[in-house]
Amino acid sequence: MLSKDEIKDFFLLENSHAKKELGQNFLIDENAIKKIVESINIKENDKVLEIGPGLGALSDELVNISNDLTLVEYDQKFVNFLISSYRDKNNVKIIKSNILHFKDYSFNKIIGNLPYYISTEILEYLFKHFDKINQMVFMVQSEFLNRILANKGKDYAPLNILINYRYNIEKLFIVKKTSFFPIPNVDSVVFKITIKDNTSFAYSLLLYKVANILFKNRRKTIYNNLKPLFKDTDELELFLNELNLKENLRAEELDLSTYLKITDKLLENKKISLE
């Protein structure tokens, strides 16, 4: 872990500065770092991915306990720093990439401090592609965690439905804003994601697809959003009647059990498929 002064020196040497708008706030609290890394409970055979390691605050701990660690970083100056820092470590791979374009989906544990402005996109990407995940630990702004846990209201969206079906989310602890340099505007929260038993990765993608169809236009009813899947209005009306659903319902009014019923019925009627 670099100190505040070492971080300042790094940016002076790079003739640069930390960009708050890109979430470049660096963790300098050793206790918080240890708690975050301990919470993912790395085992001997785990394949671990860290997203956006920056100057390696978490990486410095991970490298000592993981046999197979990959760091994915987009900023070249941080990539160079990490390569220099871990040049003698043969258990670490450092890859320059935007995580949203990263194509190795073989990891079972993922950790990172997610930048607020793309936290949603990152989670969506992970949930849609990384089928071997069994545990993830992330640090985010508290507001973001509240948003993905919503089960009603303006924050309720397809991602929430996917999470409700497939994942357990556990809020672990708060990291005060004074634990970072530069100091951000708000505190952060660390949370853990684990896979629910008896759920299917393939089915979760199908459920997510159905949720996106029903949320395509939030102001429209489920009747109007489902229309393109049916040959005529009679067929659609029969479909909704068989599910005992009113035509004027909107996507944000439906709970998980209703989304599951709609998805299963669409599958049964061959309007969608698992392929």
C-alpha positions in Angstrom: 0.0 0.0 0.0 1.3 3.4 -0.9 1.0 6.3 1.6 -0.5 9.6 0.8 2.9 11.2 0.1 3.9 8.3 -2.1 0.8 8.7 -4.2 1.5 12.4 -4.5 5.1 11.6 -5.6 3.8 9.1 -8.2 1.6 11.7 -9.8 4.3 14.3 -9.7 6.7 11.9 -11.5 4.0 11.2 -14.1 3.2 14.9 -14.5 -0.4 14.0 -13.9 -3.1 14.0 -11.2 -5.8 11.7 -9.7 -9.0 12.1 -11.7 -11.9 12.1 -9.3 -14.4 11.9 -12.2 -12.9 8.5 -13.1 -13.1 7.2 -9.5 -9.3 7.6 -8.9 -9.5 7.8 -5.1 -6.8 5.5 -3.6 -7.3 3.5 -0.5 -4.7 4.3 2.2 -6.3 2.5 5.2 -4.4 -0.7 5.9 -7.1 -2.1 8.1 -9.8 -1.6 5.5 -7.6 -3.2 2.9 -7.0 -6.3 5.0 -10.8 -6.6 5.8 -11.7 -6.3 2.1 -9.2 -9.0 1.0 -10.1 -11.3 3.9 -13.8 -11.1 3.0 -13.3 -12.9 -0.3 -11.7 -15.9 1.5 -9.3 -17.0 -1.2 -8.5 -20.7 -1.4 -5.5 -22.5 -3.0 -7.2 -23.3 -6.3 -9.2 -20.1 -6.7 -8.6 -18.1 -9.9 -8.8 -14.5 -8.8 -9.5 -11.4 -10.9 -9.0 -7.8 -9.6 -10.8 -5.1 -11.5 -9.1 -1.7 -11.6 -6.2 -2.2 -9.2 -4.8 1.3 -9.8 -1.7 1.6 -7.5 -2.2 -1.8 -6.0 -3.6 -1.2 -2.5 -5.6 -4.5 -2.7 -3.1 -6.2 -5.0 -0.3 -5.9 -2.4 -2.4 -8.2 -0.1 -3.8 -10.4 -2.8 -0.4 -11.2 -4.3 0.6 -12.9 -1.1 -2.4 -15.2 -0.8 -3.5 -16.0 -4.3 -1.7 -18.6 -6.5 -3.5 -17.3 -9.6 -4.1 -13.6 -9.7 -4.9 -11.4 -12.7 -5.0 -7.6 -12.5 -7.0 -5.8 -15.2 -6.2 -2.1 -15.5 -7.0 0.3 -18.3 -4.8 3.3 -17.4 -1.3 2.8 -18.9 0.6 4.6 -16.1 -0.9 2.3 -13.5 -0.2 -0.7 -15.7 3.5 0.3 -15.9 3.6 0.8 -12.1 2.0 -2.7 -11.5 4.4 -4.4 -13.9 7.3 -2.8 -12.1 5.9 -3.6 -8.6 5.3 -7.3 -9.3 8.0 -8.1 -11.8 9.4 -10.8 -9.5 6.0 -12.5 -8.8 5.1 -15.4 -11.1 1.6 -15.8 -9.6 0.4 -12.5 -11.1 -0.7 -11.5 -14.6 -1.2 -7.8 -15.4 -3.4 -7.0 -18.4 -4.2 -3.6 -19.9 -7.8 -3.7 -20.8 -11.2 -2.1 -20.2 -13.0 -4.7 -18.1 -16.0 -4.3 -20.3 -13.9 -5.7 -23.2 -12.1 -8.4 -21.2 -12.8 -11.8 -22.7 -11.4 -14.4 -20.2 -14.4 -15.6 -18.3 -12.7 -18.4 -16.4 -12.4 -16.7 -13.0 -14.3 -17.9 -10.0 -13.6 -15.0 -7.6 -13.6 -11.3 -8.5 -12.7 -8.3 -6.3 -12.3 -4.6 -6.9 -13.1 -1.0 -6.1 -15.6 -0.1 -8.8 -15.8 3.4 -10.2 -19.2 4.9 -9.6 -19.8 6.1 -13.1 -19.6 2.6 -14.6 -20.5 0.3 -11.6 -23.8 -0.8 -13.2 -22.2 -1.6 -16.5 -19.5 -3.6 -14.8 -21.9 -5.7 -12.8 -24.1 -6.3 -15.9 -21.0 -7.4 -17.8 -19.9 -9.8 -15.1 -23.3 -11.3 -14.6 -23.8 -11.8 -18.3 -20.4 -13.4 -19.1 -18.6 -14.9 -16.1 -20.4 -18.2 -15.6 -17.9 -19.7 -13.2 -18.1 -17.1 -10.5 -19.0 -18.2 -7.0 -18.0 -15.1 -5.1 -17.3 -11.4 -5.7 -16.4 -8.6 -3.3 -16.6 -5.0 -4.3 -16.3 -1.5 -2.8 -18.7 1.0 -4.2 -20.4 4.3 -3.3 -23.2 3.5 -0.8 -25.8 5.0 -3.1 -25.0 2.4 -5.7 -25.5 -0.6 -3.4 -28.9 0.9 -2.3 -29.8 1.1 -6.0 -29.1 -2.5 -6.9 -30.9 -3.7 -3.8 -34.1 -1.8 -4.7 -37.2 -4.0 -5.2 -39.6 -1.1 -6.2 -39.5 2.5 -7.3 -37.4 4.4 -9.8 -34.3 2.3 -9.2 -36.0 -1.0 -9.8 -34.8 -2.3 -13.2 -33.8 -5.5 -15.0 -30.5 -5.7 -13.2 -32.4 -5.9 -9.8 -34.5 -8.8 -11.1 -31.4 -10.7 -12.3 -29.8 -10.1 -8.9 -32.9 -11.2 -7.0 -33.0 -14.5 -8.9 -29.3 -15.5 -9.1 -27.3 -13.8 -6.3 -27.2 -13.1 -2.6 -25.8 -9.7 -1.7 -24.4 -9.1 1.8 -23.4 -5.6 3.0 -20.2 -6.0 4.9 -18.9 -2.7 6.2 -18.5 1.0 5.5 -15.2 2.5 4.5 -15.0 6.2 5.5 -14.1 8.7 2.9 -11.1 9.7 4.9 -9.6 6.3 4.2 -8.9 7.5 0.6 -6.6 9.9 -1.1 -7.7 12.2 -2.6 -10.7 12.2 -0.2 -14.0 11.5 -2.2 -17.3 13.3 -1.5 -19.0 10.3 0.2 -18.2 7.1 2.1 -18.0 3.8 0.4 -19.4 0.4 1.2 -18.0 -3.1 0.8 -20.4 -5.9 -0.2 -20.2 -9.6 -1.1 -22.0 -11.4 -3.9 -22.5 -15.1 -3.8 -24.4 -17.5 -6.1 -27.8 -18.8 -4.9 -28.2 -22.6 -4.8 -30.4 -24.2 -7.5 -30.2 -21.3 -9.9 -29.1 -21.5 -13.6 -26.7 -19.2 -15.3 -28.4 -19.7 -18.7 -31.8 -19.2 -17.2 -30.7 -16.0 -15.5 -29.7 -14.6 -18.9 -33.1 -15.5 -20.2 -34.8 -13.8 -17.3 -32.7 -10.7 -17.8 -33.7 -10.7 -21.4 -37.4 -10.9 -20.5 -37.0 -8.1 -17.9 -35.4 -5.9 -20.5 -38.3 -6.5 -22.9 -40.8 -5.6 -20.2 -38.8 -2.5 -19.1 -38.1 -1.4 -22.7 -40.4 1.6 -22.1 -41.0 2.2 -18.4 -44.1 4.3 -19.1 -45.8 1.6 -21.2 -47.7 -1.4 -19.9 -46.5 -4.9 -20.0 -49.1 -5.5 -22.7 -47.6 -2.9 -25.0 -44.0 -4.0 -24.3 -44.8 -7.7 -25.0 -46.7 -7.0 -28.2 -43.7 -7.5 -30.6 -43.5 -11.2 -29.4 -47.0 -12.1 -30.4 -48.7 -12.5 -33.8 -51.8 -10.7 -32.7 -53.6 -9.1 -29.8 -55.8 -12.1 -29.2 -52.8 -14.3 -28.6 -51.2 -11.8 -26.2 -54.5 -11.3 -24.3 -54.8 -15.1 -23.9 -51.2 -15.3 -22.6 -51.8 -12.6 -19.9 -55.1 -14.1 -18.9 -53.5 -17.6 -18.4 -51.0 -15.9 -16.1 -53.8 -13.9 -14.4 -52.1 -10.6 -15.2 -53.8 -7.4 -15.9 -53.0 -5.7 -19.2 -52.4 -2.3 -17.5 -49.6 -3.5 -15.2 -46.2 -1.9 -15.6 -42.8 -3.7 -15.3 -41.9 -1.9 -12.1 -45.0 -3.3 -10.4 -44.0 -7.0 -10.9 -42.1 -9.0 -8.3 -39.5 -11.7 -9.0 -42.1 -14.5 -8.9 -44.1 -12.8 -11.6 -41.1 -12.4 -13.8 -40.3 -16.1 -13.4 -43.9 -17.0 -14.4 -43.8 -14.8 -17.5 -40.4 -16.2 -18.5 -41.5 -19.8 -18.0 -44.7 -19.2 -20.0 -42.8 -17.5 -22.8 -40.5 -20.5 -22.9 -43.4 -22.9 -23.0 -45.0 -20.9 -25.8 -41.7 -20.9 -27.7 -41.6 -17.1 -27.8 -38.0 -17.2 -26.4 -35.5 -19.9 -26.0 -32.5 -20.8 -23.8 -30.2 -21.1 -26.8 
